[in-house]
Amino acid sequence: MLPDPPLEDQGAASGGAGRPSRPDCALLSSRSKQLHGGASTVAHVTRINDAHRQSTYSLRLDWGPTGADALGPGCDVAVVIDVLSFTTTLTVAADRGVVVYPYQWRGESAETFAREHDAVLAVGRSHVRHGQISLSPASVRAAPAMSRLVLPSPNGSTIAARLAATSPEVLGVGLRNRQAAAEWLHRRGQADSTLRVAVIAAGERWPDGGLRPAVEDQWGAGALMKELVEHGWKNLSPEAHAAIGAFDTIIG
């Protein structure tokens, strides 16, 4: 199992100095640790058909904040997939050994939080200036040396905060680190045969605030779960099988 984020950086994802250069598993929160702002963002999902929670399956998939609220409380590990671009940027930061604090989008206290943690605050792409860091993976790779990064985003980071309030562990996964994440989950599953995993594809938002499923997140989820199946994982929900099928289609 990968080491937890350092105790002094609760709620962070850490690349970890001296780790292999490949994209890491990006453990966003663990056990009693929660992402900053997580509890205040939780919405209670009630009167939902239990079949839609996929509770009879050990590997489940749903979409967006509402899917996170529905599946997160019933799982041992939650996985956030936001390929464009929160979880991809997260893996680039992990490559550099940077501790990342996911943060609720447009959180008014983000600047204060970053200052208190001696961290760089990423800005929105529409506001980025030369030399600043945004959600762009390229901006993180090109940035000067840093040790901590506060990374708000409207989809993946905000969903991670919601999941951290109800799920014991939260991972950030994209196409770059899917193999490392699958190996980590496989080891967890070998140690606990009852392990329940919720994969949340972030998607995007329409102008009215409604969910717009994003095909790259479906592919990212399918890629991760395909790796898990190849490791011997069974008992997937129909939604999980559909995502694997979508990924298989694009890779031929």
CORPECOR-V772758 format. One line per field, one symbol per residue. ss: DSSP state (H for helix, E for strand, L for the rest). phi: phi as a letter, one per 20 degrees, with the letter a starting at -180 (. if undefined). psi: psi as a letter, one per 30 degrees, with the letter a starting at -180 (. if undefined). A space follows every 50 residues. Layout:
# CORPECOR-V772758
ss=???
phi=???
psi=???
This chain:
# CORPECOR-V772758
ss=LLLLLLHHHLLLEELLLLLLLLLLLLEEEELLLLLLLLHHHLLLLLLLLH HHHLLLLLEEEEEHHHHHHHHHLLLLEEEEELLLLHHHHHHHHHHLLLEE EEEELLLLLHHHHHHHLLLEELLLHHHLLLLLLLLLHHHHHHLLLLLEEE EEELLHHHHHHHHHLLLLEEEEELLLLHHHHHHHHHHHHHHLLLLLEEEE ELLEELLLLLEELLHHHHHHHHHHHHHHHHLLLLLELHHHHHHHHHHHHH HL
phi=.fffggffcfnddcfnfnfgffgeflfebblefcfgnfffdfdeecldgf ffelfedeccbbcmffffffegfececdcedbfdbgfffgffffgemefd dfbgflffegffffffdlcedfdfffdfdgnedcffgffffeffgbdcce cfbfdgfffgfffffcdgccddccffdffffffffffffffbfegdcddd ffmccfgenffdgdffffffffffffgfffeofcmefgfffffffffgff em
psi=kkkllkefhkglkkejkgllflklfijelkcfklkkgeefgkkkjlhkkf effhfgkfjlkakaeeeeeeeefglekkkkjieigefeeeeeeeeggkkk jkkkkgkfgeeeeeefghlkkklkefgklkflkafkeeeeefllklfkkk illfdeeeeeeeefffkekkkkkaeegeeeeeeeeeeeeefjfgkkkkkj keaaklfgflkjkkefeeeeeeeefeeeeffgklhkleeeeeeeeeeeef f.
